[in-house]
C-alpha cells in the first residue's frame, strides 16, 4: 500500500472510529448474542488509494474496503475490530469492520500517520477475521 502524501491535513481527521473486541451474552431463551465492546476511539481521516486495476466486486462474496489515516502511531493492531460511527448495514445494524492491513508511519515525524485498511463482507463476520496481508 503506497502512501500518496507524507502527511494528512489536520482538518481531515473528522471520522470517529471505535476499536475493540466482540463479547457475547446469553438471552433468557439460552441463545448467545454477540455484541461489540469498544476499547478506545480515534479520530480518522478518510483516505483514497488509487490502483491501476479496477475490479468488479459484487455478488454473494462482495467485500467493502475503506482506507483511513490515524495519527496515533502503532496503537491499532492487525485483526482488531472497528466500528465507524453512523455506518449501518441495510438491516440497521452497525457494521463491524476488521483491520486487515496496517501501514505504520514514522514515529519521529509529528505529522506522520498509520494507514489502515478496514474490510467488511466476504465472510468477515463476528466469528471470522481475515488474516492480515
N, C-alpha and C positions, 0 to 999 in steps of 0.2 A: 504494500500500500504506500504509494508515494505521496509525499506532502506537497501541496501546491504552494503553500506560503510558509515562511518561517515563523509567523505569528498570526494570531486571530485577534481582531479588534475587540476591545473590552465590551463595547456596547452590544455585541452579538451574543454574549452569554446570558440568554434570557429563558432558556428551556429548563425547568426543574425536572431532574430525573432522580428517582429513588432507587437505591441499590439495596439488595437484601437477599433473603432466602425464603424457601417455602416451608410451611409447617402445616399440620393437619389437626383437625378437631373432630370428635365423634358426636354425631347428632343423636337425638333421642331414639331414632329408629335404628341406630347402630351403624350407619354409613359414615365413612370417613370423608370429610370435606377439606380439601387443601385451601390454604389462604396465604397471601403474601405478607411477609414480615419485613418491613424496611429497617435497614441498619443505619444508613446515612443518606443525605440528599445533597446533590451537587447541581450547580448551575452549568448548563452546557450550551454550546453553540452548534447549530445545525451546520453540517459540513457537506460539500459536494465533491465526490470523487468521480472524475471523468475517466472513462475507459474507451479504448478504441473499438471494442466489440460490444455491440448491444445484443443481448439475448432475450428471447421471449420467455417469460416465466409465468405460466398460467396452468390451470387445471388443478387436480387434487393435490399436487405437490408444490403448490405455489409458496414462494418464500419472499418475505419482505425484509429488505436490508436498509438500515439507516446508519448514517455516519454522524458522529458527534465529537466535538473537541471539548475536553475538560481541562481546567488549569491545575487541578490537584494532581501532581505528578506521582505516579506509582501507587495510587490509592485504590483504583479499580483493577480487579484481577480477572483473569480469564475464567469463563463459565459462571460468573456471577449473574444473578437475575436483576433485571431493571424494569421499572415501571415509569413511563412518561406520563406526566400529569395531563389529563384530558383526552388521551388516546384510548379508544374503546373498540371492541370488536362489533360486528353487526348485531350481536346478541345483547349488547350493552354492558359487557364485562370488560374490565381493564385488560389491556394487552400486556402480557408479561414477556419481555424480550430476554434473550440470552446474550451476554457479552461474548462474541465469537472471536474477536481479534482485538488486541491492544497494541498500538504502536507507541512506544514510550518516547516522551520528549526529553529534552536536555535539561537536567535538573539544575544547571548552573545559570541558565538564562531565565530571568523573571517573566519573560513573555512567552516561554515555551508552553506546550500543552501535550496531553496524551490524546491520541486519536483512537476512538472506539468504533467498532462495527457491531451494531445491535441487530440480531436476527430474530424473526418471528415467523412461524409457519413451517411447513415441510417436516413435520414430526418433532419440531422443537416445542415441546409442551412442558407441563409441570414436572413430569417424571423423567423426562429425557432431555439431555442437552448435547448439542453438537460438540465434538472435540475441537479445540482451537486449531486454527490454520496457521 
